[in-house]
Amino acid sequence: MDRLSLYRSLARPAESRILYYVVDGIGGLPRTPGGQTELEAANTPTFDRLANEGSTGLATPVVPGVAVGSGPGHLALFGFDPTETTVGRGVLAALGVGFDLRPGDVAARINFCTLDTDGNVTDRRAGRIGSELGAALAERLDDIDLGGPVDCIVRHVKEYRACVVFRGGELGGSVADTDPQATGVPPLEPCPHDEMSEPTAVLATEFIAQASAALADQEQANAILLRGFDIFAPLPSFADLYGVKPAAVAAYPMYRGVARLVGMSVFDAEDTIDSRVDLTGAALEHHDFVFVHYKATDSRGEDGDFDAKVEQIELADRSLAALLELGFDVVMVTGDHSTPATYRAHSWHPVPVLVWGPHCRVNGVAAGFGETACLSGALGSLRSMDILPLTLAHAGRVGKFGA
Amino acid sequence: MDRLSLYRSLARPAESRILYYVVDGIGGLPRTPGGQTELEAANTPTFDRLANEGSTGLATPVVPGVAVGSGPGHLALFGFDPTETTVGRGVLAALGVGFDLRPGDVAARINFCTLDTDGNVTDRRAGRIGSELGAALAERLDDIDLGGPVDCIVRHVKEYRACVVFRGGELGGSVADTDPQATGVPPLEPCPHDEMSEPTAVLATEFIAQASAALADQEQANAILLRGFDIFAPLPSFADLYGVKPAAVAAYPMYRGVARLVGMSVFDAEDTIDSRVDLTGAALEHHDFVFVHYKATDSRGEDGDFDAKVEQIELADRSLAALLELGFDVVMVTGDHSTPATYRAHSWHPVPVLVWGPHCRVNGVAAGFGETACLSGALGSLRSMDILPLTLAHAGRVGKFGA
């Protein structure tokens, strides 16, 4: 029996309330060898108390040595193996802007770009045009008519980024990126990887041509590059797999998108403690599993700003203290990946994780929540996809396997 | 190459003698956060010495967050992946009473139960009738004649439990339980899950009807419930897979059954140190791998009696000291799962494991045998199915892979 079928077959109803708190990019590195990480340097009384009363560990997002993006990082935290369950960037982008994808839709990411008179790419991000212009240009592309049964729907994402959805045909979703990942060369053709995707490639070619025409008056954003084609197929829902009533409280489109993909009810939070607490409280009226996403830790890590990341971790800790007043039986805290400020990017390092609730084993040291303390935590080394089943077990929601 | 084929291809003969000591449900939890578990509270000089001289670790029975039954728990300790190698409760029950199952036999568990005049279940265990009456009633059912080529053979297990084997046809083993898992409702129909199992369901229906007639004079045990249908297919034998001559010393039918399933010679022990030692000594005359099962630790955990479980762990430790006098080269100690007294049931928590013999790595701390000490053990976090190959390696019985 495969892993998810096993967990589905063992799902057991319970009254317990679960807080699944994802502090994006929480894992880090010391500034100097042997020093403290961002999490260790931060003053985090609530994380520390839950770590000492609960069980901690270190989670590898997907496989050792590999940094993950937000999509696979969250799929793992939702119990999926992201090497088996893949979701294209186009689909994530469309879900992230709240677009109501339907099964069979094919989505792709759009980057506005600059081509020279020879048709070579001179800027893959069109001089990083702002969101106002990007939105206006995306609206132009939304007017494109491909002249057949297939609609193309364009939505702006942010700055020079947008997404397109092809809807209405029997389309495959396996088409190569047109982004050449270099300048001084022309965009690539949208080549189909299988027979089903040949009509998609034809439509994409036509769409690109019409886009160039519609953008001809622009100096910077005079063309587009497409990447991350994928067909939308909803994943098994969280409720169906695990028997919980799941909600998501998130301030950023990407995380709302990945939550929608697994059937969570989504509450659009603002990036404040009050908004998070209010919406989590509202979610608890009809849900018993609340995924709360905290973004700014990751952003400060990507900025390379160690001190600002420490500050955000402290805010995330205070935010958790406020959330706990709502009353939860089981609390999980981790990140979808590490984002060390010294590395300025998502990294492959295992992510600190704590599970607090009934029936916790004792950690080897009671040194709060930090990368080094987690090394001797009672959860040991685990894979991120195992965090959810462990959390559900503490909540009394996983039955026994076999007699 | 699959995992078991790999190990089979590497099996290497040796003269070493191995004691594989399974202390059922040995893993536990502290009574209060940060406190000692049953194993840590127990005075266990022999476990502690072997742990400090050997290597320890923590084993996950099947997958994180999932508690296992005794069947899959032991299959994992015998090197199988229990999500791939599944054995129904009926087959285990029949093997457990020493019934000589043949390939193609279909077995199911029987519970005697009480039905009211409307045919609703009022007691799923027939008032827990004693073994004497249970045995007499099982004999009555053994006389049932289904009137075709298929025999049904009934054997008593214990108290209100028995098992039935259907033999002689081309039968499938995939039939739903008739136990409704509730009172005040009638038993379920034995529905077939596939075409092959349709004749089995017809036979089961006829068997249930005849059983009701045969039990009509009983006030309590006036009907039966069937569960755990499965067809018997022998597993690859232990001897064939690993090149050892295996024996089992166990006092309870279930553990004898799972040992027979993998081709062990079974010695029926009583639940005393003397019986265990005598039979292990006898086993060693013609065998070099002895699986000894210690049951009462699990029972006291399920009772929720922390102190009584501590006492049983101490007895298991003394039992091991006596067994060691027989002379072994390699000793393994673990459980098939954890059964914390505070949880009163099999739990998902990893199980302490120790391997003692030549070539042991040193643990991080020399703090004896306990859940927290095992966190920094030299074996690390492992899966229960990996314990056997590690044990065999220390016994010089696993060859090199590749040149």
Interface residues (C-beta under 8 A of the other chain):
Chain A: M1 R3 L6 Y7 L10 N52 E53 H359 C360 R361 V362 N363 G364 A366 S376 G377 A378 G380 S381 L382 D386 L388 P389 L390 T391 L392 A393 V398 G399 K400 F401 G402 A403
Chain B: L29 P30 P33 G34 G35 L58 V62 V63 P64 G65 V66 A67 V68 G69 S70 G71 P72 G73 P82 T83 E84 T86 R89 L92 G228 P340 T342 Y343 A345 H346 S347 W348 H349 P350 E371 T372 L375 S376 G380 S381
